[in-house]
Structures are given as C-alpha cells and as structure tokens.
C-alpha cells in the first residue's frame, strides 16, 4: 500500500465541497408556487445508466410540497459573495415571502418553467425520477438519528440531470 495515500473525500469530486461547504439552493415550482431553499446535503452520480443528482428535504419545509408536485427541480451553486442570501433561504419560509426577492436573488425559469437564481455559477436542471422517505429502521449507524430530534425524516429525491447551466 506504499503507492497509495489518503486524501479528503472532497478532493475526489468538487461537487462534494460545493454542496457540503458552499451549500446549494433547491428550487422548484408547482405551477402555483415557486420556492427555493438552502441545502448542504446532496450528491451526484450515475444511477440507472443516467447522470443523477440527489437531495433530501424534510416534510416540514414549504419546498417539500412544491417539489412533490413538480416534475423538475433545480440545484444551484452560488459563490461566497451570496452567503447571506443562502443563509436567508435556509432560515426563512417561502409560505409568506418570495424568498428569491427577499434574499436579493433574481428568479429565472428554463423553457420548461424550472426556477433557478440568475446569480448562480452552475445550475443542474433535474427531472424527478424517484422519491422515498428515510426510515429509522434503515440506519446502520443509529447515532445519525440525532439529526431527527426536531423534525420528520427527510425524503430522498433523485433527479436525472437533464441540463447543466454554467455562467459565462
């Protein structure tokens, strides 16, 4: 094993660092409501021979019902100068306010109506393929259940990445 050396997981794929440390916005529209929320849990990979993105949302979040009804959602990555906007979108509900506007972000839509912030550096447009809630009996490490002392179990959303938008 002398020819191998360990490196942090984030160095394997920069998307891990973007999600975990930089955070991302999950945005969706159900035709009546458009909302965005901050997330630091997510991932990308290949599943069913498709490029996919994964995100997790608690049922208490306003975005949950919207993404449940939507066929598409977006995952957006912003640079550090938008940290306050990300913080706002993670601590305020979209039930009473337009979080895009209140956070100082401009909501754009794809031709299919998928919302995303114009200020993003990269946006993944995802077609929803699968959704299922996490269950307590599925945890191999029961210490992770400490994440659920103040709310419901997250639901996993897996979407095919149909378009990647990169800011020029």
VOPA-849440 format. One line per 10 residues: number of its first residue (from 1); for each residue x, y, z of C-alpha. Coordinates in steps of 0.25 Angstrom, whole numbers. Layout:
% VOPA-849440
NUM = X/Y/Z; ...
This chain:
% VOPA-849440
1 = 0/0/0; 12/9/0; 8/15/-14; -6/20/-9; -8/31/0; -21/36/7; -28/49/2; -41/56/7; -53/52/0; -56/66/-5
11 = -43/65/-13; -49/53/-21; -61/62/-26; -62/77/-25; -77/75/-25; -76/69/-10; -69/82/-6; -79/91/-13; -91/84/-6; -85/82/8
21 = -77/95/10; -83/104/-1; -97/100/0; -107/99/-11; -121/104/-14; -132/94/-17; -143/101/-25; -156/96/-31; -169/101/-36; -183/94/-36
31 = -190/104/-45; -196/112/-33; -184/114/-24; -169/115/-27; -159/114/-16; -144/111/-12; -137/106/0; -123/104/4; -117/90/6; -104/85/10
41 = -108/70/7; -107/65/-7; -99/57/-17; -97/54/-31; -95/40/-38; -99/30/-48; -112/22/-46; -120/14/-56; -109/18/-66; -113/33/-64
51 = -106/44/-58; -114/48/-46; -114/58/-34; -119/54/-20; -125/64/-10; -132/62/3; -144/70/8; -151/70/22; -167/69/21; -168/82/29
61 = -161/90/19; -170/98/9; -162/94/-3; -165/79/1; -180/80/-5; -175/88/-17; -165/78/-21; -174/67/-18; -184/73/-29; -173/77/-39
71 = -167/68/-50; -154/76/-49; -145/83/-39; -132/91/-40; -119/90/-31; -112/103/-32; -98/107/-27; -94/121/-24; -81/128/-20; -77/132/-6
81 = -82/146/-8; -96/141/-8; -94/134/6; -104/143/13; -115/140/2; -112/125/4; -113/127/19; -126/135/18; -132/124/9; -129/114/19
91 = -135/121/31; -148/127/25; -160/120/20; -166/123/6; -180/122/11; -181/137/14; -170/143/5; -163/142/-8; -150/136/-3; -143/139/-17
101 = -146/154/-16; -145/155/-1; -131/149/-2; -127/159/-13; -127/148/-23; -133/148/-37; -142/137/-41; -141/132/-55; -148/120/-61; -144/110/-72
111 = -153/108/-84; -159/97/-76; -162/106/-65; -152/101/-55; -147/112/-46; -133/116/-42; -125/128/-37; -119/137/-48; -107/139/-39; -103/124/-39
121 = -90/120/-45; -95/106/-48; -109/100/-49; -113/86/-50; -127/84/-56; -133/71/-51; -145/62/-56; -150/56/-44; -149/40/-45; -151/35/-31
131 = -155/40/-17; -155/32/-4; -155/35/11; -143/31/20; -148/21/31; -142/20/45; -140/5/43; -131/7/31; -120/14/39; -108/5/41
141 = -102/16/50; -112/19/60; -105/32/64; -109/38/51; -123/38/57; -119/50/65; -122/58/53; -137/55/55; -139/60/69; -147/73/64
151 = -153/69/51; -158/58/42; -149/49/34; -144/54/21; -149/50/7; -139/46/-3; -142/52/-17; -134/46/-29; -134/54/-42; -128/51/-55
161 = -118/63/-59; -124/67/-72; -117/80/-73; -105/87/-67; -105/102/-68; -91/109/-66; -90/124/-64; -81/130/-75
